[in-house]
């Protein structure tokens, strides 16, 4: 089978990129694959032997980049002869659409809700958002579309809610992590040397956050939750990622928790932080999935996640973590995690649970969907002969 994969950029690190690369590698074992992309460095991410078709784009502004790629990718794809066109982009001509960056309409609604009145107006009038919404609507409703692969039930429900997509067209296949590789890393690390090297407090629990874009990650609510706790009960909060540190530190000072937090910036090797920590938190007001939560679970950490994180579907209250909606609920979860036996139980449960979310299973499930579409296409061609 000849397959065309559409993806504008391969340079953005994250779960979507990890999946795309491994999925393309699996496709190559049985199919002929070509990549339609604007990324000039794509060869550094993929194996040799893949045909790369470069899409011309206008680099003048981000709006022109997005629009020119969608337009030219459609034009080129229509001119080529492929059995299936798979898109990991908000394109407008494909058989299968992957929802790597979630539902933009839901993200935008939540962004507006969590912004000040003056900023709300600017967000609503932003032409870039209007363009992305138009492309998203086309991506999930185009005539050629056969299947949508959603990485969480949250995304599936959002697409049905905003675009009235037929539920039968959407298949939920959650993200996965490379469990074999991460288990080897986990077993190669020792907790106390990691804590000493990172200069963690000796007699305090450590709460870890990993992720950039502190506004969307809703860090300020975590700081509020810490301020609601008795000083002696607060965990030490370590924040890894990129964002407005000054703004958060000002808030921490107002809340009198400035001595309970540390910013570590973006880390190229995050695994010692998982090994050295006691609890993991991801409190985003919009998160399509949240791969870092799976990584933390594999390292045995109890996880606290907001109900707006796609990964919340695999969190079981009091079994492997907590799903929260407010600062008071975060506070409650943190107090529960102070109990050693609770953390021990969640460590065992998480290490067992996350094995189900191995990236190989994600790839295999996605390949099943592609194979079914291929078989249907063959039957249709045979009937037309």
N, C-alpha and C positions, 0 to 999 in steps of 0.2 A: 504494500500500500504506500502511496506517495502522500506524505504529510507536510503541510506548511505550518510553521509555528511563528506567530506574530508577537513580538515584544520589542518595544522601543528602546529600552535601556536595560542592560545586564549589569550595570555597575552599582546598583543599589543593594547593599548587603541586607539580608533578612531571610525570613522563612520562605517567602515566595521565590527568591532567587535560588536558594538551596534546593527547593522542590523542582523548579524549572530545569536546572542543570541535570539533576539525577533522573528526572522523567525523560528528558531528551536522550540521555545515555541509554535508557531502557528501550525507548522507541527505536533507536538505531540498530538494536540487535535483530529486529525483524522487519523494519520498514525503511524506506528512503525518506530522509528528513531534510528540509531546507528551512532556514531561519530568515524571516523578514524583519529587519531591524535598522535603527538609525545609529546604533552603538558601533563606533569605529574600533573599539577595543574588544569586540565580542569574541575574537579568536582566543583571547587569553582566558576565557571562562569555559570554553567548550572543547570537546575532543576534535582532533583533526578528521578531515573527511566529510564534514558537514558543509553543504552549499550555503554560503552566506549571500543574501540579496539585500543590498543596502538601499534604504528608503531615503530619498532626498528630503530634507526638512529646512525650514527657515529659522535660523537661530536668533533672530533679532530680539524677540521677546518670548516668554514662556507660553503665552497664548498662541503665537504663531508656530512655535515648536509643536504644541499639542495638535493644533488644527492641521498643519501641513503633514504631520505624520499620519493622522487618521485618513486624510483625503488621499494621500499618495499610496498608503498601504492598501487601501481599498482598490485604487486604480490598478496597481501592480498585481494584487491577488486575483482580480477578475481576469487579467490577461494570461494567467498561468493555469496549467492543467494539473490540479491536485485532487486526490480523492477526499481528503479532509483538511479543513483549515481550522487550526486551534489558535485561540488568541488569549494571551496573558496581558492584554491591554484593552483599554476602552476603544476598540476599533468598531467598524460599522459593517464588516463583511466577514462572517466566520460561521463555522458549523458548531463549534464548542467555545464557550466563553468562560474563562477562569476569573473568579472574583477576588483576585489577589489583594486589592486595596479596599475591599468592602463595598458598601453602598454609599456613594457620595451624597445622595439626598439625605440619608439618615445622619451622616456625619455633619452635614451643613446645618441641619435643623438643631442638632445638639450643640454645635459650635455657637450658633446664634443664641440659644438658650443660656449658655454658660458665659456669654460676653456682656459687657456694659452696653447701655442703650446706644451711645455714640458709635461704638464699634459694630453693633448689630446692623446699623444702616449701611456701613461701609462693606460689610460682608455680603449683604443682600444685593448691593449694586455692583459688586466685583464681577467684571466680564469674564474672568477666568473661571469662576464657579459656574456661571451661566453656560459657558462652553462645555465644561466637564459634565454638567447635568444633561445637556443635549446629547452628548456622545454616549453617556451612560444609558439613557433611554433607548437610543438606537442599538446599543450593544446587546440589550436584553430583550429587544422586540424585533430585531431585523428578520426579514423573511427567511433567510438562509439558516438561521439558528435552529439547532436540534437539541442541544443540551447546555445547561449552565452548571458548572462545578462550583459549589459554594463551600468555602472552607470552614463554615460554622452554621449552625441552625439560626443564629442571630441574623446572619447575612441573608439566608434563605427567606426568613420571615420579613425582613426589610424590603427585599425585592418584590415580594408578593404584595406587601402593604403599599408601596409607592408606585409600582408599575403594573400591578395586577397580572404578574407573570403566572402562567399556568403552573401549579405546584408540580405536576408530572414532568415538567421540563427541567426541574432543579434537582440535582443530586448533591447531598451533603457528604463531603469527604474531608474530615478534619486534617489539619497539618500534622506532620510527624517529625520526630527528631531521629538522628542517627544513634540509636541506643547502644549499638556495639562500640562505637567510637567513644561515646560519652561515658560509658561504664568503665572502659579502660582508663580514661582520664581521671574519673572519680576515684578508682582504686589506686591510682598512682600518687594521689595527694593524701596528706595527713592533716587532720583538722587543726591540731594545736600549733604546729609549725606555720600553717597558713595564717592563723590568727596572730601569731607573733610577728610574722613578716608584714602583715597589713596593719599592725599596731592597733588591733582591736582591744577594747577594754576587757580585762580578764574576767571580772565577775558580773558582766551584764549580758543579757540576750542581745543579739544583733539582728535587726530588721533590715532586709536588703531590698532595694529597688533597682531594676536595670531597665533603661529605656530613655530615649531622647524625646524632646518636646515636652517640657515639664508642664506646660499649660494643659495640654490634652491628657497628660498622664495624671492630672488632678492631684499633684503633690501637696498643694496647699491644704487639702482636706485631711491628708495624713498628718500634717503638722498640727492641725486643729485637734485631731484625735489624740496626739501625744500630749497636747496641753490639757486635755480633759483627764489624763491619768495622774495619779500621785507621782511625784518626782522620783521616788525610790523604785517605782514599778515600771518606769518607762524603759523600753528597749533603746539601744543605741542605733540610730537610723543612718544607714549608709546609702547614698544615692549615686549610682553610676549612670552616666549618660550626659547628654548635652542639653542645655537650656539656660534660662535666665536665673543664674544663681543669686545674683544681687537682690532681685525681687523676692525670692524665697527666703533669703537670709534676713532681709528686713522684716518679713512677716514672722519668721521664727523668733526674732528679737522681741517683737511686739507680744508674741505668745509666750515668751520666756522659755523657749525650748532650744535656743541657739547652741547651747552646750551639748545637746543631745543628737546633733546631726553632723554629718560630714559629707562633703561633695568630693567624689573621686574622679569625675570626668568620664570620658569615653575610654573603655578598656579594651585592648586588643586580646587580652587573655582574661576572660571573666571567670573562669572555672575556680581559681583559688577563692574568689569571693563567695561563690556558692558553697564551697566546702567549709569555709570559715564561719558562715552565717547560721542563724537558727530559724528564721522565719523569712518568707518572701512575700512581697506585696506588689500588685499591679492594680492601681485604682483608676484607670483611664475612664474618661466620660465617653470615649468611643474607641474601640479596639476591635478590628475585624477578627483577629484571633488572639495572639499573644504567645508566641513560641517560647519566649523566655520562661513562661510559667511551666511548660513541659520540662525544660532544662532544669529548673529549680526542683521540680518534683522528682526527677531522676536522681538528683543529689540528696533526696530524702527530706526536703524542707516542707513544712506545712505552708500552704499558700493561701493568701487572702486576696481575692480578686473582686472587682466590681461586677455587677450584673450586666454591664455594658461590654464586657470582654467576651469575645466568642468562645474562648477556652473555658468559660464558666460552666459550660455544659458537661464537663468531665469532673467538676469539683462537687464533692458530696459533703454536705454540712456535717461537721464533727467527725468525719471519717478521714478526709485527706486535706481539709481546709475549710474556708468560709467564703460565702458570697455576700458582699456588702453593698449598701446603698448610701451610707451616711457616715459621718465622723463617729457618731455614737456606736454604730455597728462595728466600725474598725476598732474602736476602743474595747468593745466586748470581746472581739476575736483575739486581740492582743493579750487581754487578761486570761483568756482560756489557754493561750499558747504558753503562758508562764508555767503551766503544769508540765513537769518532765514526762510523766506517763502519757499525756496527750500527745506531746511531740514525738515520743517513741512510736506510738500507734500510727500516727500520720506518716512518719518516716517509712515504716514497713508498707503501709497501704500505697503510698505514692510510688515507691520503687517498683511495686508489682503492677500498679494501674497504668503507668506511663508506657510500659512495654507494648501495650495495645496500640499506642500511637507512634510506633516506629515508622520512619519515613518509607521503608520498604513496603509496608502495608498500604500506606497512602498511594505510593506509585502503583502497586499491584491493583488496588481498587480502581484507580483512574484508568489503567490499561484495560480493565474489564469493560468500562463504559465505552472506551474507544473501539474495542473489539466488537461490541454489540452494534455500534453504529456502522462499522465496516460490514458486518454480516447483513444488516438490513439493506445497505447500499447494494451489496452483491445480489441479494434476492430481488431487489427492485430492478436491477439491470437485466437479470435472467428472465424475469417476467415480461420485460419490454422487448425481448428478442423474438 
